[in-house]
Amino acid sequence: MEDTKSSGSRIVKNRQVHSEVVSETQCSAATALTDQPAALDDILRVIARQDKRLTEQDQTISELIKAVKDLSTRKAQQPDRRPRMQPKYTDDGQPICFRCHGVGHIAKKCNSIMLT
């Protein structure tokens, strides 16, 4: 019976030592945790600023996409101011001027005086 009691007291002693080690670890962890809130607060502030910037960028991108869609829709809906005329050519392939109906040049390079 004495052996059982002595082994039981060793277990208790081991448990006490173990609890002391745990409490020292907890103290050092608690000390580290008191240092961490300041760093964590800084990190959270940076993340909040980045989130705000990302939200602003998403909004800007959405506005730009909408503007591009509006412009492309508006351009597609606008009729041409005047219908484009197909250039005319002679049988041998020379251009015919729309302004003076001369052969060999186009209206852009026409030298004839336009009467209004």
CNS distance restraints for C-alpha pairs under 8 A (distance, minus, plus):
assign (resid   1 and name CA) (resid   5 and name CA) 6.43 0.50 0.50
assign (resid   2 and name CA) (resid   6 and name CA) 6.09 0.50 0.50
assign (resid   3 and name CA) (resid   7 and name CA) 6.09 0.50 0.50
assign (resid   4 and name CA) (resid   8 and name CA) 6.02 0.50 0.50
assign (resid   5 and name CA) (resid   9 and name CA) 6.22 0.50 0.50
assign (resid   6 and name CA) (resid  10 and name CA) 6.35 0.50 0.50
assign (resid   7 and name CA) (resid  11 and name CA) 6.40 0.50 0.50
assign (resid   8 and name CA) (resid  12 and name CA) 6.41 0.50 0.50
assign (resid   9 and name CA) (resid  13 and name CA) 6.11 0.50 0.50
assign (resid  10 and name CA) (resid  14 and name CA) 6.05 0.50 0.50
assign (resid  11 and name CA) (resid  15 and name CA) 6.08 0.50 0.50
assign (resid  12 and name CA) (resid  16 and name CA) 6.19 0.50 0.50
assign (resid  13 and name CA) (resid  17 and name CA) 6.22 0.50 0.50
assign (resid  14 and name CA) (resid  18 and name CA) 5.98 0.50 0.50
assign (resid  15 and name CA) (resid  19 and name CA) 6.04 0.50 0.50
assign (resid  16 and name CA) (resid  20 and name CA) 6.20 0.50 0.50
assign (resid  17 and name CA) (resid  21 and name CA) 6.29 0.50 0.50
assign (resid  18 and name CA) (resid  22 and name CA) 6.19 0.50 0.50
assign (resid  19 and name CA) (resid  23 and name CA) 6.01 0.50 0.50
assign (resid  20 and name CA) (resid  24 and name CA) 6.21 0.50 0.50
assign (resid  21 and name CA) (resid  25 and name CA) 6.20 0.50 0.50
assign (resid  22 and name CA) (resid  26 and name CA) 6.01 0.50 0.50
assign (resid  23 and name CA) (resid  27 and name CA) 6.10 0.50 0.50
assign (resid  24 and name CA) (resid  28 and name CA) 6.30 0.50 0.50
assign (resid  25 and name CA) (resid  29 and name CA) 6.04 0.50 0.50
assign (resid  26 and name CA) (resid  30 and name CA) 5.92 0.50 0.50
assign (resid  27 and name CA) (resid  31 and name CA) 6.13 0.50 0.50
assign (resid  28 and name CA) (resid  32 and name CA) 6.16 0.50 0.50
assign (resid  29 and name CA) (resid  33 and name CA) 6.05 0.50 0.50
assign (resid  30 and name CA) (resid  34 and name CA) 6.28 0.50 0.50
assign (resid  31 and name CA) (resid  35 and name CA) 6.63 0.50 0.50
assign (resid  32 and name CA) (resid  36 and name CA) 6.22 0.50 0.50
assign (resid  33 and name CA) (resid  37 and name CA) 6.65 0.50 0.50
assign (resid  34 and name CA) (resid  38 and name CA) 7.94 0.50 0.50
assign (resid  35 and name CA) (resid  39 and name CA) 7.26 0.50 0.50
assign (resid  36 and name CA) (resid  40 and name CA) 5.85 0.50 0.50
assign (resid  37 and name CA) (resid  41 and name CA) 5.80 0.50 0.50
assign (resid  38 and name CA) (resid  42 and name CA) 6.31 0.50 0.50
assign (resid  39 and name CA) (resid  43 and name CA) 6.24 0.50 0.50
assign (resid  40 and name CA) (resid  44 and name CA) 6.04 0.50 0.50
assign (resid  41 and name CA) (resid  45 and name CA) 6.13 0.50 0.50
assign (resid  42 and name CA) (resid  46 and name CA) 6.30 0.50 0.50
assign (resid  43 and name CA) (resid  47 and name CA) 6.16 0.50 0.50
assign (resid  44 and name CA) (resid  48 and name CA) 6.05 0.50 0.50
assign (resid  45 and name CA) (resid  49 and name CA) 6.23 0.50 0.50
assign (resid  46 and name CA) (resid  50 and name CA) 6.16 0.50 0.50
assign (resid  47 and name CA) (resid  51 and name CA) 6.02 0.50 0.50
assign (resid  48 and name CA) (resid  52 and name CA) 6.19 0.50 0.50
assign (resid  49 and name CA) (resid  53 and name CA) 6.22 0.50 0.50
assign (resid  50 and name CA) (resid  54 and name CA) 6.07 0.50 0.50
assign (resid  51 and name CA) (resid  55 and name CA) 6.13 0.50 0.50
assign (resid  52 and name CA) (resid  56 and name CA) 6.25 0.50 0.50
assign (resid  53 and name CA) (resid  57 and name CA) 6.11 0.50 0.50
assign (resid  54 and name CA) (resid  58 and name CA) 6.05 0.50 0.50
assign (resid  55 and name CA) (resid  59 and name CA) 6.21 0.50 0.50
assign (resid  56 and name CA) (resid  60 and name CA) 6.18 0.50 0.50
assign (resid  57 and name CA) (resid  61 and name CA) 6.07 0.50 0.50
assign (resid  58 and name CA) (resid  62 and name CA) 6.13 0.50 0.50
assign (resid  59 and name CA) (resid  63 and name CA) 6.22 0.50 0.50
assign (resid  60 and name CA) (resid  64 and name CA) 6.18 0.50 0.50
assign (resid  61 and name CA) (resid  65 and name CA) 6.10 0.50 0.50
assign (resid  62 and name CA) (resid  66 and name CA) 6.19 0.50 0.50
assign (resid  63 and name CA) (resid  67 and name CA) 6.16 0.50 0.50
assign (resid  64 and name CA) (resid  68 and name CA) 6.18 0.50 0.50
assign (resid  65 and name CA) (resid  69 and name CA) 6.21 0.50 0.50
assign (resid  66 and name CA) (resid  70 and name CA) 6.12 0.50 0.50
assign (resid  67 and name CA) (resid  71 and name CA) 6.13 0.50 0.50
assign (resid  68 and name CA) (resid  72 and name CA) 6.08 0.50 0.50
assign (resid  69 and name CA) (resid  73 and name CA) 5.98 0.50 0.50
assign (resid  70 and name CA) (resid  74 and name CA) 5.95 0.50 0.50
assign (resid  71 and name CA) (resid  75 and name CA) 6.03 0.50 0.50
assign (resid  72 and name CA) (resid  76 and name CA) 6.09 0.50 0.50
assign (resid  73 and name CA) (resid  77 and name CA) 6.15 0.50 0.50
assign (resid  74 and name CA) (resid  78 and name CA) 6.18 0.50 0.50
assign (resid  87 and name CA) (resid  95 and name CA) 7.24 0.50 0.50
assign (resid  87 and name CA) (resid  96 and name CA) 7.41 0.50 0.50
assign (resid  88 and name CA) (resid  95 and name CA) 5.99 0.50 0.50
assign (resid  88 and name CA) (resid  96 and name CA) 5.52 0.50 0.50
assign (resid  88 and name CA) (resid  97 and name CA) 7.94 0.50 0.50
assign (resid  89 and name CA) (resid  93 and name CA) 5.40 0.50 0.50
assign (resid  89 and name CA) (resid  94 and name CA) 5.31 0.50 0.50
assign (resid  89 and name CA) (resid  95 and name CA) 4.40 0.50 0.50
assign (resid  89 and name CA) (resid  96 and name CA) 5.47 0.50 0.50
assign (resid  90 and name CA) (resid  94 and name CA) 5.30 0.50 0.50
assign (resid  90 and name CA) (resid  95 and name CA) 6.42 0.50 0.50
assign (resid  90 and name CA) (resid  96 and name CA) 6.88 0.50 0.50
assign (resid  90 and name CA) (resid 103 and name CA) 7.68 0.50 0.50
assign (resid  94 and name CA) (resid 103 and name CA) 6.55 0.50 0.50
assign (resid  94 and name CA) (resid 104 and name CA) 5.26 0.50 0.50
assign (resid  94 and name CA) (resid 105 and name CA) 7.67 0.50 0.50
assign (resid  95 and name CA) (resid 103 and name CA) 5.98 0.50 0.50
assign (resid  95 and name CA) (resid 104 and name CA) 5.27 0.50 0.50
assign (resid  95 and name CA) (resid 105 and name CA) 5.73 0.50 0.50
assign (resid  95 and name CA) (resid 106 and name CA) 6.29 0.50 0.50
assign (resid  96 and name CA) (resid 101 and name CA) 5.76 0.50 0.50
assign (resid  96 and name CA) (resid 102 and name CA) 5.72 0.50 0.50
assign (resid  96 and name CA) (resid 103 and name CA) 4.62 0.50 0.50
assign (resid  96 and name CA) (resid 104 and name CA) 6.22 0.50 0.50
assign (resid  96 and name CA) (resid 105 and name CA) 6.29 0.50 0.50
assign (resid  96 and name CA) (resid 106 and name CA) 6.25 0.50 0.50
assign (resid  97 and name CA) (resid 101 and name CA) 4.59 0.50 0.50
assign (resid  97 and name CA) (resid 102 and name CA) 5.27 0.50 0.50
assign (resid  97 and name CA) (resid 103 and name CA) 6.32 0.50 0.50
assign (resid  97 and name CA) (resid 104 and name CA) 7.55 0.50 0.50
assign (resid  97 and name CA) (resid 105 and name CA) 5.74 0.50 0.50
assign (resid  97 and name CA) (resid 106 and name CA) 4.36 0.50 0.50
assign (resid  97 and name CA) (resid 107 and name CA) 5.04 0.50 0.50
assign (resid  97 and name CA) (resid 110 and name CA) 7.24 0.50 0.50
assign (resid  98 and name CA) (resid 106 and name CA) 6.84 0.50 0.50
assign (resid  98 and name CA) (resid 107 and name CA) 5.58 0.50 0.50
assign (resid  99 and name CA) (resid 107 and name CA) 5.41 0.50 0.50
assign (resid  99 and name CA) (resid 110 and name CA) 7.28 0.50 0.50
assign (resid  99 and name CA) (resid 114 and name CA) 7.78 0.50 0.50
assign (resid 100 and name CA) (resid 107 and name CA) 7.67 0.50 0.50
assign (resid 100 and name CA) (resid 110 and name CA) 7.59 0.50 0.50
assign (resid 100 and name CA) (resid 112 and name CA) 6.81 0.50 0.50
assign (resid 105 and name CA) (resid 109 and name CA) 6.49 0.50 0.50
assign (resid 105 and name CA) (resid 110 and name CA) 6.61 0.50 0.50
assign (resid 106 and name CA) (resid 110 and name CA) 6.11 0.50 0.50
